[in-house]
Amino acid sequence: MARAQGARALMALAFETTYGTPPASGFTRMPFASTSLGAEQPLLNSELLGYGRDPLAPIKDAVTSDGDVVVPLDAEAFGFWLKAAFGAPTTTGVEAPYTHEFQSGSWTLPSMSIETGMPEVPRFAMYSGCVLDQFTWQMQRAGLLTATARLVAQGETVATTTSAGTPAALELKRFGHFNGAITRNGTALGNVVSAEITYANNLDRIETIRNDGRIDGADPSIAALTGRIEVRFADQTLVTQAINGEACEMEFAYALPTGESFTFTVHAVYLPRPRIEISGPQGVQATFDWQAARDSVVGRMCTATLVNDVETY
């Protein structure tokens, strides 16, 4: 009897035309490191009395379909997750390389169908109506560079054969931490030990009464863009900005020698006044838990720019 192994797991993704309806074709094979995407349905204990000490059979509760997908930050596949987070990009270029610009602030977000497959069982689970609730990643000096995408799905359908056909393959061109750079108002920001970026659509699940137990949708509400930067305390620039309550523009960027790049620009970053602690003889560090807001000049909170050889998303 075959046993399921993560090493043989597959994932395919396609954007939906109608929410909750998987498309018949157009799936793309997606690289991923792990996933908790799944459906669960808890049981409710019976509260009825009069039948002795032994309980009556439990009752099924509502179905919840959601989970996280850990994906690499790469030059091509990551564009699908950016589209899920912000909506369709504005693409420029008549030939490769193409520049895809994703902007925050869209009132509508595309939904996706995602199939995870374990062919040795076989089990192919199709999650329809997937909407991206949040994605986050960290910048540091070493290690593997990945992002975590949190999804809210409408439902799960399990089959013994794939419904994704033969997914299109992408070339994996992965960014690394050593490709990263951080700038503040166009100038390189030095002494940064680590950084964390979290963008959230703060989805509102439409939990209506249905005979299949599924939700009617997941609507985006007020977005949030937060993060943290930890720096070696070398000057008063960031502390002065925090005290004055001013905003700055911060850019988190990666670039490959082959020309592909990913730039995430936060147009208005506000810093809190941090506690500066001296904990010993080692270097002094300061941590800023920053928040972003809509920039009145640019007209949005953030812009993600992906340069690659993909013609359209």
Summary of the structure (lengths in Angstrom):
residues: 313
radius of gyration: 22.5
end to end distance: 40.1
largest distance: 75.9
contacts: 922
relative contact order: 0.19
helix: 7%
strand: 45%
